[in-house]
């Protein structure tokens, strides 16, 4: 069975900031939960919500992010 790789997509509101395939799925999810922040195009975002969506050919991890607010 030649299955398509799992995919991850990052969304800021309705805009997709990044979409890519993930090879080591379990490690990726564990690292994401541990840090709770991501850097996309040199900007930091806080992870708001993680959803798993099952397409017929793959699983998509849809992650909602918000700009990271730095309090001084």
C-alpha positions in Angstrom: 0.0 0.0 0.0 1.5 3.3 -1.1 -0.1 5.8 1.2 0.3 9.6 0.9 2.3 11.1 3.8 0.6 12.9 6.5 0.2 16.7 6.1 0.4 19.6 8.5 -1.3 23.0 7.8 -0.9 26.2 9.9 -3.8 28.7 9.8 -3.9 32.3 11.1 -7.7 32.9 11.0 -8.7 31.6 7.5 -5.3 32.1 5.9 -3.0 29.1 5.4 0.5 30.2 6.5 2.3 26.9 5.8 1.4 23.4 4.5 3.9 20.6 4.4 4.2 16.8 4.6 5.3 15.2 7.9 7.3 11.9 7.9 7.7 11.3 11.7 4.1 12.0 12.8 4.4 11.0 16.4 7.6 13.0 17.0 6.1 16.1 15.3 2.9 16.1 17.4 4.9 15.5 20.7 7.3 18.4 19.9 4.4 20.7 19.0 2.5 20.0 22.3 5.7 20.4 24.3 6.6 23.8 22.9 3.1 25.3 22.2 4.8 27.9 19.9 5.9 27.7 16.3 8.0 30.0 14.1 6.8 30.5 10.5 8.6 32.8 8.1 10.7 34.3 11.0 7.5 35.2 13.0 6.5 33.4 16.2 3.0 32.2 16.8 1.2 30.5 19.7 -0.7 27.3 19.0 -4.4 27.8 19.7 -6.0 24.7 18.5 -5.0 21.4 16.9 -7.5 19.4 14.8 -7.0 16.1 13.0 -8.9 15.9 9.7 -9.1 12.6 7.8 -9.1 12.9 4.0 -9.6 9.8 1.9 -5.9 9.6 1.1 -4.2 11.2 4.1 -4.5 12.7 7.6 -4.2 16.5 7.9 -3.2 18.1 11.1 -4.8 21.6 11.0 -3.3 23.9 13.5 -4.8 27.3 14.4 -2.2 29.9 15.5 -2.3 33.4 16.9 0.6 36.0 16.9 2.7 35.5 20.0 2.2 38.4 22.3 5.2 39.4 24.3 4.5 41.1 27.6 7.2 43.3 29.2 
